[in-house]
């Protein structure tokens, strides 16, 4: 087979870009699920933080 007679072989499956987009979708959905699961606890912590005075509380709580 000479150098000029080579044909490109079409590969089946996903391209690198498609694989990267699929991985990004999976990771994004996992992060979204984690945020939704932890949201009640985050809201509770924010409420406690506001009740204790937030950033202005350094005089009361050394």
URGIKA-V943851 format. One record per pair of residues at least 12 apart in sequence whose ideal C-beta (glycine too) atoms are under 10 Angstrom apart, sorted by the first residue. I is the first residue (numbers start at 1). J is the second residue. D is the distance in Angstrom with one decimal. If there is no record, write none. Layout:
I	J	D
I	J	D
This chain:
none
